[in-house]
């Protein structure tokens, strides 16, 4: 039985890399539908890719999740295929932490194989394009009904690389969070998810101080005047900062990993 395939990478859209990988998957799994999550990840930005996988994959059907952001390609890092506890999802990726956050969201990894020397690989295998020669063929094989055991040698899931992330914390009445992502609109996603909001004591309608700037905690951009800062729960149910018709990142001078201190007024 064929399975759908999702594909995320930092390959961009100008070159042929994505199309070639599509062709190799389709050759092996012609009945499988391929979904492009994005190929606009900033080059070599493993963490950005990991965060996008974590927040986007729950909206895709269970299947095979191919992800390639691979700054160590051709080095000693392994290629892996793994299976999660929940929904029997399979990830195919370099072992650099790229899939660790999303795998945690699906109950963790219960089976893993090293696919660096997979029998599914293309020959000759280029040292600089494992997406084409290793990852896409393995993803296609599994999507067509193949098993992980046919793709590589078993490894202990506890040995896989896990991405270390900053953690939000409370200090008195102050929430100290961090800027996880900044999107094209300048909206800033923080490391506080929906389930944690009550624990931090945030309530809709509160007036807050964000790094010394007044900002109400509201439902949407339209709840504040144009140019005003707001705190809200974004479409992925994480706490976020925005400016109505502006950029919160620019207003607050924020970059990735910067601390954001939120205090009730």
C-alpha positions as CSV (number, residue, x, y, z in Angstrom):
1,X,0.0,0.0,0.0
2,X,1.5,3.4,-1.0
3,X,1.9,6.2,1.5
4,X,2.0,10.0,0.9
5,X,5.4,11.7,1.1
6,X,6.1,15.2,2.5
7,X,9.3,17.0,1.4
8,X,11.1,19.9,3.2
9,X,14.5,21.2,2.3
10,X,16.8,24.3,1.9
11,X,17.3,23.6,-1.8
12,X,15.3,26.6,-2.9
13,X,13.2,26.8,-6.1
14,X,15.6,28.0,-8.7
15,X,17.6,24.9,-9.3
16,X,16.6,21.4,-10.4
17,X,17.3,19.7,-7.0
18,X,13.7,19.4,-5.8
19,X,12.5,18.2,-9.2
20,X,15.1,15.5,-9.4
21,X,14.2,14.2,-5.9
22,X,10.5,14.2,-6.9
23,X,11.3,12.1,-9.9
24,X,13.2,9.5,-7.9
25,X,10.4,9.2,-5.4
26,X,7.8,8.9,-8.2
27,X,9.8,6.3,-10.0
28,X,9.7,4.1,-6.9
29,X,6.3,5.0,-5.6
30,X,4.2,6.1,-8.6
31,X,0.9,6.0,-6.6
32,X,2.2,8.2,-3.7
33,X,1.2,11.8,-3.5
34,X,4.1,14.2,-2.8
35,X,3.5,17.3,-0.7
36,X,6.1,20.1,-0.7
37,X,6.1,21.6,2.8
38,X,8.7,24.2,1.8
39,X,12.1,24.4,0.1
40,X,12.6,28.0,1.3
41,X,14.4,27.1,4.5
42,X,17.4,29.4,5.0
43,X,20.5,27.6,3.8
44,X,22.0,25.2,6.4
45,X,19.5,26.4,9.1
46,X,18.7,23.1,10.7
47,X,16.8,24.6,13.6
48,X,14.4,26.6,11.4
49,X,13.7,23.4,9.4
50,X,13.1,21.4,12.6
51,X,10.7,24.0,13.9
52,X,8.7,24.1,10.7
53,X,8.5,20.3,10.6
54,X,7.2,20.3,14.2
55,X,4.4,22.8,13.6
56,X,3.4,21.8,10.1
57,X,3.4,18.0,10.0
58,X,0.3,17.5,12.2
59,X,-1.6,19.0,9.3
60,X,-0.3,16.4,6.8
61,X,-1.5,12.8,6.6
62,X,0.7,10.1,8.2
63,X,3.2,8.9,5.7
64,X,6.9,9.3,4.9
65,X,8.5,12.7,5.8
66,X,11.6,13.5,3.8
67,X,13.6,16.4,5.2
68,X,17.0,17.6,3.9
69,X,18.8,20.5,5.5
70,X,22.3,19.1,5.6
71,X,25.3,21.3,6.2
72,X,27.5,18.3,7.1
73,X,26.7,16.4,3.8
74,X,29.7,14.3,2.8
75,X,31.0,14.2,6.4
76,X,30.7,11.8,9.3
77,X,27.0,12.5,10.1
78,X,24.7,9.5,9.4
79,X,21.6,9.4,7.2
80,X,18.7,7.8,9.0
81,X,15.2,6.5,8.6
82,X,13.0,6.4,11.7
83,X,9.5,5.3,12.7
84,X,7.5,7.1,15.4
85,X,5.3,5.6,18.1
86,X,2.2,7.6,17.1
87,X,0.6,7.3,13.7
88,X,3.4,5.1,12.3
89,X,5.1,8.0,10.6
90,X,8.5,7.5,9.0
91,X,11.1,10.3,8.7
92,X,14.0,10.1,6.3
93,X,16.8,12.7,7.0
94,X,20.3,13.4,8.0
95,X,21.0,12.7,11.7
96,X,21.6,16.3,12.7
97,X,18.5,17.1,14.9
98,X,16.4,18.1,12.0
99,X,13.6,15.6,12.7
100,X,14.0,15.4,16.5
101,X,11.3,18.0,17.4
102,X,8.7,16.7,15.1
103,X,9.4,13.1,16.1
104,X,8.8,14.1,19.8
105,X,5.4,15.5,18.7
106,X,4.4,12.0,17.4
107,X,5.4,10.1,20.5
108,X,9.1,9.7,20.0
109,X,11.1,7.3,17.9
110,X,10.6,3.5,18.3
111,X,12.7,2.2,15.4
112,X,15.7,3.7,13.6
113,X,18.1,2.5,10.9
114,X,21.3,4.0,9.5
115,X,20.8,4.4,5.8
116,X,24.3,5.8,4.9
117,X,25.1,2.6,3.0
118,X,21.5,1.7,2.0
119,X,21.0,-0.8,-0.8
120,X,18.4,1.6,-2.1
121,X,21.0,4.3,-2.9
122,X,21.9,5.5,-6.4
123,X,25.3,4.4,-7.7
124,X,27.6,6.2,-8.0
125,X,26.7,8.1,-4.9
126,X,27.8,11.7,-4.9
127,X,29.3,13.0,-1.7
128,X,27.5,16.3,-2.0
129,X,23.9,15.3,-3.0
130,X,22.6,12.7,-0.6
131,X,19.1,14.2,-1.0
132,X,19.1,12.7,-4.5
133,X,21.3,9.6,-4.1
134,X,20.2,8.4,-0.6
135,X,17.3,10.1,1.0
136,X,14.9,10.4,-1.9
137,X,15.3,6.7,-3.0
138,X,14.8,5.5,0.6
139,X,11.7,7.7,1.0
140,X,10.3,6.4,-2.3
141,X,11.0,2.7,-1.3
142,X,9.2,3.1,2.0
143,X,6.3,5.0,0.5
144,X,5.8,2.1,-1.9
145,X,5.4,-0.3,1.0
146,X,9.0,-1.1,1.8
147,X,10.3,-1.6,5.4
148,X,12.9,0.2,7.3
149,X,14.8,-3.1,7.7
150,X,15.3,-3.1,3.9
151,X,16.9,0.3,4.0
152,X,19.7,0.1,6.5
153,X,21.2,-1.3,9.7
154,X,19.4,-0.9,13.1
155,X,20.6,1.7,15.5
156,X,19.5,2.7,19.0
157,X,17.0,5.6,18.8
158,X,18.6,7.1,22.0
159,X,21.8,7.6,20.0
160,X,20.1,10.0,17.5
161,X,21.0,13.7,17.6
162,X,18.5,15.8,19.5
163,X,18.2,19.5,18.9
164,X,18.7,21.6,22.0
165,X,16.2,24.4,22.4
166,X,15.9,27.3,24.9
167,X,13.1,26.9,27.5
168,X,10.7,29.6,28.7
169,X,10.7,30.1,32.4
170,X,8.9,32.2,35.1
171,X,10.7,34.5,37.4
172,X,8.2,35.9,39.9
173,X,5.5,37.5,37.8
174,X,7.7,37.8,34.8
175,X,7.7,35.3,31.9
176,X,11.0,35.0,30.2
177,X,10.6,33.5,26.7
178,X,12.7,33.3,23.6
179,X,12.2,34.2,19.9
180,X,12.0,30.9,18.1
181,X,11.0,32.0,14.6
182,X,10.5,35.3,12.8
183,X,8.3,35.0,9.7
184,X,8.2,37.2,6.6
185,X,5.8,39.6,8.3
186,X,8.1,40.1,11.3
187,X,5.8,38.1,13.6
188,X,7.8,36.5,16.4
189,X,6.9,33.0,17.6
190,X,7.9,32.4,21.3
191,X,8.7,29.1,23.0
192,X,5.4,29.0,24.9
193,X,2.8,26.6,23.6
194,X,-1.0,26.7,24.3
195,X,-0.8,24.1,27.1
196,X,1.7,26.3,29.0
197,X,-0.3,29.5,28.9
198,X,-2.4,28.9,32.0
199,X,0.7,27.8,34.0
200,X,2.3,31.1,33.2
201,X,-0.9,33.0,34.2
202,X,-1.6,34.8,30.9
203,X,-5.2,35.7,30.3
204,X,-6.9,37.1,27.2
205,X,-7.5,40.8,27.6
206,X,-4.5,41.4,29.9
207,X,-2.3,44.5,29.3
208,X,1.3,43.3,29.3
209,X,4.8,44.8,29.1
210,X,7.0,43.2,26.4
211,X,10.6,44.2,26.9
212,X,9.3,47.4,28.3
213,X,6.7,48.0,25.5
214,X,2.9,48.0,26.3
215,X,1.1,45.2,24.4
216,X,-2.4,43.7,25.0
217,X,-2.9,40.0,24.9
218,X,-5.6,39.7,22.3
219,X,-7.0,37.3,19.7
220,X,-5.9,38.9,16.4
221,X,-4.1,41.8,14.8
222,X,-7.4,43.6,14.1
223,X,-7.9,44.0,17.9
224,X,-5.3,46.8,18.1
225,X,-4.8,49.9,16.0
226,X,-2.5,49.9,13.0
227,X,1.2,50.1,14.1
228,X,0.4,48.8,17.6
229,X,2.2,45.8,19.3
230,X,0.1,42.8,20.4
231,X,0.6,39.5,22.1
232,X,-1.5,36.7,20.7
233,X,-1.8,32.9,20.2
234,X,-0.8,32.2,16.6
235,X,-2.3,29.8,14.1
236,X,-0.1,27.0,15.6
237,X,-1.3,27.7,19.2
238,X,2.0,29.2,20.3
239,X,2.4,32.6,22.0
240,X,3.6,35.2,19.5
241,X,4.2,38.9,19.0
242,X,3.0,41.0,16.1
243,X,2.4,44.6,15.1
244,X,-0.8,45.3,13.2
245,X,0.4,46.0,9.6
246,X,4.0,46.2,10.9
247,X,6.9,44.1,12.1
248,X,7.3,43.1,15.8
249,X,10.8,41.9,15.1
250,X,11.8,45.4,13.9
251,X,9.9,47.3,16.6
252,X,11.5,45.3,19.4
253,X,14.9,44.7,17.7
254,X,14.6,40.9,18.0
255,X,16.7,38.2,16.5
256,X,16.4,34.4,16.8
257,X,17.0,33.2,20.4
258,X,16.7,36.7,21.9
259,X,15.0,36.8,25.3
260,X,11.5,38.3,25.5
261,X,10.4,39.4,29.0
262,X,6.7,39.6,29.5
263,X,5.2,41.1,32.6
264,X,1.6,42.0,33.6
265,X,1.0,45.7,33.8
